[in-house]
Amino acid sequence: MHTVNVPTVSVLVPSWRRPESLARCLRALSAQTAPPLEIVVGVRADDAETGAALDALEPALRVPVVRAPTDEPGVIAAMNAALARCRGDVVALTDDDAEPRPDWLARIGAAFADPRVGGVGGRDWQPLERGDRTDVGRVQWFGRVIGNHHLGAGAPRPVDVLKGVDAAFRAPLLRALGFDTRLEGEGAQMFWELALCLPLRRAGWTLVYDPAIAVDHHIAPRHDDDQRHRGVFAARPQVQAVHNETLVLLGHQRGLARLAYLTWALLVGTRGEPGLAQLPRLLLRGDAHAGARWRATLAGRIRGWRHWMREPRAGAAARVQHPPA
């Protein structure tokens, strides 16, 4: 009779000034059919609201809650502080405005039975946008990133990138890489998932997306100026997000693929991060911020390229052990 080693799981939740959302998230984690070893909450030291919410909630939870404070702004500092306190074999990540379904951790644990799997994730069901997609979590050869994690349907499959609201990784791999402190922003610090997942893929690890590993994502308000996914444009977070994406992808691409990425990004791009060819299309669609969006995107591309030239983070994949043959 074979013994199945079930990994212990620490759940990492970064949180900032959303105490009601955090309480709902922690209650859902406490009610898992396969409870975690612990819940580690990354918090800012000056966030009294979150501290008070944890004081009130902890006695009612059946899972230990560990606080990991930091004085630095941004989700990356909160996650790095929390990661340092995680003791599990696997670290599962979710957002404070997510509500993991009861079998979330049971499904995550089962997915790591394959020793070549370095990370797993699933679908974050959002309140307004519905539909099914099969193309999820893929980085095309020239650098275009396809997300769709909130719309994924079908069987489990390998992907290039997972989404931070619903993902889990082997703890030694996470510790070897850490969350990339080069990325800009005071709140969400977009594209940190790319910076984490692409080196794992380059090192040979499989990342699995399974829509059945599900959370309900309630999309709570953010208390920083990055409202890109809330339908509000502002130049500064646009520059920061594009900087982050450019910095990470330049480090991932090689040779002609890197040149193709820069050419595509500057001349074509996407509606959200437009290159020159997208500008007239946005104007025809009546986008009042088309010109400002294009200028901010161009500024972010240039800033990301300069940062990559200065600090390429070369060899990130080399810091990660390889999967078993």
Beta strands, then each sheet from edge to edge (+ up, - down):
strand 1: 9-14
strand 2: 38-44
strand 3: 65-70
strand 4: 90-94
strand 5: 98-100
strand 6: 117-121
strand 7: 124-125
strand 8: 138-139
strand 9: 145-146
strand 10: 157-159
strand 11: 166-170
strand 12: 206-209
strand 13: 215-217
sheet 1: 3+ 2+ 1+ 4+ 11- 6+ 12+ 10-
sheet 2: 5+ 13- 7-
sheet 3: 8+ 9-
end
